[in-house]
């Protein structure tokens, strides 16, 4: 608040310049606005525009004042002013300087199309005011220009979204502008950082909501990609995009939770996020349900080849989930997933061995003189090789027990080939 103490400190005690009614001046200041520097003049205020110059004179025995706050500079007359004669936003000031003449000094404050001249009583105080207005005015001007650039980038992002294209570049430009805006608010010690940050916050909230819209659009695309990948059996891709979708949903929730933007817009976005989260859980549930169904097939079937196919399908799904670091609300957590994967690998190895044994028995039944026995032994060898390779890939499984049957089947295969003259 601009009060009698502010004025007295600005002009020094014992001066009629101190006689300004604080209650009259208080309504002139906006919330958070505080006096930073002031100067008095026993003469008038010379106001120049493009087409004319006007001098505003104080009453006899009174003074004119230049009062700089952390937002604006006011020029007013002493006594009990109802309002300032002239007010400029500091951001609009293009120049503020104290010019020394032969007989007196002149405070000169300029905007793009106006100027004010003011002959101060105290040159030192006027110099301090000019320095403050120049430095802080420059900071405000930089801030406003930077925020305008952020708004422009956000407007372009909205147009990009409406065109169905990726707005990431526009959003990044807006983020860079806001980063520069924070620099404008903090790089000069004289800058009113708190006020400037308050001007940045609504734009940041707006950008966060815009990012949420961008993220939710991307999540919808990712979920469609996950469904297509699942349908084609590409479980690695399905879980990779599902994890990306989960990360973007979490980021959108966090951004929306931090936002202080329009409540109705937040509510709509929150609803969209929850719908997408439910869709993601449904996609993940399908992937894990199908993996569980495959496990049941592997356990229930009496056909070794069918069991191998079922366990391999389950393995592909669980391995893809673990590789993608899936940790969503649906399905096993990573630790449980590792145990599940180990169990599936063990069952798959057993199924491969059972399929090999069935082929070996078929070859034995045909006899080594039969022309199809070599095919049976070759199939048995291939089943065992797959089991042996899988056991080596998983430390919890041992391939040692497979060495003997693999050697035995290989020997039978080579003998059957020799019997029919096909051995290499």
Secondary structure, DSSP 4 states (H G I P E B T S, - for coil): ---HHHHHHHH-TT-GGG-B-HHHHHTTSPTT--EEEEEEESS-EEEE-SS-EEEEPPPTT--EEEEEESSEEEEEESBS-SS-SEEEEGGG--EEEEEE-SS-EEEEEE-SS-EEEE--S-HHHHHHHHHHHHHHHHHHHHHHHHHHHHHHHHHHHHHHHHTTS--HHHHHHHHHHHHHHHHHHHSSTTS-HHHHHHHHHHHHHHHHHHHHHHHHHHHHHHHHHHHHHHHHT-HHHHHHHHHHHHHHHHHHHHHHHH--S-HHHHHHHHHHHHHHHHHHHHHHHHHHHHHHHHHHHHHH-S-HHHHHHHHHHHHHHHHHHHHTT---SSS--HHHHHHHHHHHHHHHHHHHHHHHHHHHHHHHHH-TTSTTHHHHHHHHHHHHHHHHHHHHH-TTS--THHHHHHHHHHHHHHHHHHHTT---
